[in-house]
Amino acid sequence: MSKNICVIGTGYVGLIAAIGLAEFGNQVTGVDLDQSKIDLLNKGRSPIYEPGIETYLNRNFQSGRLKFSTNVVEGILNADIVFIAVGTPETENGEPDLTALNSVVEEISRNLNSYKVIVVKSTVPIGTNRTIHNLLRMQHSETLFDVVSNPEFLREGSSIQDFFHPDRMIVGCRTEKAKSLMFEVFRPLNVMSVPFVWCDWETAELIKYSANAFLALKVTYINQIANICEAIGADVHDVARALGMDGRISPKFFHPGPGFGGSCFPKDTKALVQIAKDINEPISLIETVIKANSVQKTRCISRLIQTGVSFENSTVAVLGIAFKQQTDDLRESPAVEIIEKLQSLGATVQLHDPQAMEGYKKVNKVASFFETSLEACEGADVVIIATEWNEYRNLPLEKLKNIMNGDILYDTRNVLEPELARSFGFKYFSSGRGLF
Ligand SMILES: NC(=O)c1ccc[n+]([C@@H]2O[C@H](COP(=O)([O-])OP(=O)(O)OC[C@H]3O[C@@H](n4cnc5c(N)ncnc54)[C@H](O)[C@@H]3O)[C@@H](O)[C@H]2O)c1
């Protein structure tokens, strides 16, 4: 049976959840404090770049199942189920900032006019769901609410596909009533044989952090193997393929590059380290991953400096600013660190990204931005490919070589064929494919 759902926070996670839950046939209101986001959404336009999103957005918008508002109170009052999907960014000491989450919980508490299930989709430290439950219990009877931990695993760039076809659903809850409501809401997934893991709050919270930390570890592992390949002349792709053929290892998340970024892995690894320290069970493995990743991000620059390149007064084109392809998200992007490091070394930086330039123009007033990748590379001494956008796989190499001032092409994402690039006269560097 269709439910009235309010999704609080219409960012990368909340917007997809709102659209997906409406697609399942529910009446959904997505609410956000950001008036500009809501204005865009009410025009049927997405405030984020995500492949395919506007088709789903408009279909559910036009069906009347999906609406958007800045009126958080009304959203809560009319809902049977309230999903919390506000940001939990890291504070200066690496812990998650729960300011937005806490203010939403207070708002829910003030407006708990009927039984509601409060579903926490945001990634939160261990014990947060229990704290929310205890806070609500101080004001209301336990029969009036249930708190459910339902961490999100979508990947930006394929988040619609991930919402409708998750590997599993994690649901941490305490009562049968909440369990059956969650089951009903996500029945379409169950019909598609998506496995559900029913557990307690703390287990659900830890599953989210340990999954992200493990993936971060896997990325760091292949990056360090790639670094060894560079020194000994081996090919990391053959190594990764062979490792992935071992059923115990799996081939996913074995692509080398300039380190992990984005809004999740960096903050979630730090949060897990903090959680472990707080209970005196340090997770030194992940502490090492964080350190190794931070060196990896600008490894391309250190490597070039080692070969004698000086960046002072040079012109460097950086292709790609987003933290990965198919998103406009700049949070913790390795490309951004590369750009800032180049500028600090005295380079003039010319940039291109198919989706992330508008956002980055607001942040970096010194770099120059170009509509096409070739324009960005004109007159460059060095070109660095920092994001694996598909269009960079087809760079016209002959033209590129002719318009550049220099001949160094650093492909941190391995989107080009080394032999082909070298055949056009480039000094071609990659991540883990041969000596240089
Ligand atoms: N982005 C991802 O790929 C991803 C994947 C899995 C989990 N997560 C987790 O999901 C959560 C949300 O991440 P995100 O990337 O969607 O964040 P986001 O920053 O893109 O979106 C958060 C939204 O919440 C809104 N907001 C903040 N305070 C509010 C309030 N009091 N009332 C209403 N709206 C409010 C903001 O305006 C913003 O639009 C985080 O905890 C994150 O760790 C993110």
The ligand as a MOL file (V3000), in Angstrom:
LIG
                    3D

  0  0  0     0  0            999 V3000
M  V30 BEGIN CTAB
M  V30 COUNTS 44 48 0 0 0
M  V30 BEGIN ATOM
M  V30 1 N 26.9200 11.1720 -1.8040 0
M  V30 2 C 27.0620 9.8570 -1.7420 0
M  V30 3 O 27.5310 9.1990 -2.6930 0
M  V30 4 C 26.6210 9.0990 -0.5140 0
M  V30 5 C 26.5090 7.6940 -0.5920 0
M  V30 6 C 26.1060 7.0160 0.5490 0
M  V30 7 C 25.8470 7.7020 1.7320 0
M  V30 8 N 25.9920 9.0600 1.7540 0 CHG=1
M  V30 9 C 25.6690 9.7370 3.0200 0
M  V30 10 O 24.3830 10.3300 2.8700 0
M  V30 11 C 24.3040 11.5820 3.5700 0
M  V30 12 C 23.9150 12.6870 2.6060 0
M  V30 13 O 24.9520 12.8100 1.6420 0
M  V30 14 P 24.7680 13.7120 0.3290 0
M  V30 15 O 25.9750 13.4730 -0.5000 0
M  V30 16 O 23.4160 13.4730 -0.2390 0 CHG=-1
M  V30 17 O 24.8160 15.1620 0.9840 0
M  V30 18 P 24.4660 16.5570 0.2690 0
M  V30 19 O 25.3180 17.5560 0.9180 0
M  V30 20 O 24.5310 16.3860 -1.2250 0
M  V30 21 O 22.9300 16.7970 0.6240 0
M  V30 22 C 22.4630 17.1110 1.8990 0
M  V30 23 C 21.2460 18.0090 1.7430 0
M  V30 24 O 20.6540 18.2170 3.0140 0
M  V30 25 C 20.1640 19.5470 3.0540 0
M  V30 26 N 19.9810 19.9390 4.4530 0
M  V30 27 C 20.9130 20.2200 5.3910 0
M  V30 28 N 20.3380 20.5250 6.5670 0
M  V30 29 C 19.0050 20.4090 6.3790 0
M  V30 30 C 17.8660 20.5640 7.2280 0
M  V30 31 N 18.0220 20.8990 8.5030 0
M  V30 32 N 16.6430 20.3870 6.7030 0
M  V30 33 C 16.5040 20.0520 5.3910 0
M  V30 34 N 17.5340 19.8690 4.5390 0
M  V30 35 C 18.7660 20.0500 5.0320 0
M  V30 36 C 21.2350 20.3390 2.3240 0
M  V30 37 O 20.7430 21.5870 1.8830 0
M  V30 38 C 21.5670 19.3910 1.1750 0
M  V30 39 O 20.7600 19.6400 0.0350 0
M  V30 40 C 25.6720 11.7660 4.2240 0
M  V30 41 O 25.6250 11.2680 5.5170 0
M  V30 42 C 26.5880 10.8890 3.3630 0
M  V30 43 O 27.7120 10.4370 4.0810 0
M  V30 44 C 26.3520 9.7790 0.6680 0
M  V30 END ATOM
M  V30 BEGIN BOND
M  V30 1 1 1 2
M  V30 2 2 2 3
M  V30 3 1 2 4
M  V30 4 1 4 5
M  V30 5 2 4 44
M  V30 6 2 5 6
M  V30 7 1 6 7
M  V30 8 2 7 8
M  V30 9 1 8 9
M  V30 10 1 8 44
M  V30 11 1 9 10
M  V30 12 1 9 42
M  V30 13 1 10 11
M  V30 14 1 11 12
M  V30 15 1 11 40
M  V30 16 1 12 13
M  V30 17 1 13 14
M  V30 18 2 14 15
M  V30 19 1 14 16
M  V30 20 1 14 17
M  V30 21 1 17 18
M  V30 22 2 18 19
M  V30 23 1 18 20
M  V30 24 1 18 21
M  V30 25 1 21 22
M  V30 26 1 22 23
M  V30 27 1 23 24
M  V30 28 1 23 38
M  V30 29 1 24 25
M  V30 30 1 25 26
M  V30 31 1 25 36
M  V30 32 1 26 27
M  V30 33 1 26 35
M  V30 34 2 27 28
M  V30 35 1 28 29
M  V30 36 1 29 30
M  V30 37 2 29 35
M  V30 38 1 30 31
M  V30 39 2 30 32
M  V30 40 1 32 33
M  V30 41 2 33 34
M  V30 42 1 34 35
M  V30 43 1 36 37
M  V30 44 1 36 38
M  V30 45 1 38 39
M  V30 46 1 40 41
M  V30 47 1 40 42
M  V30 48 1 42 43
M  V30 END BOND
M  V30 END CTAB
M  END
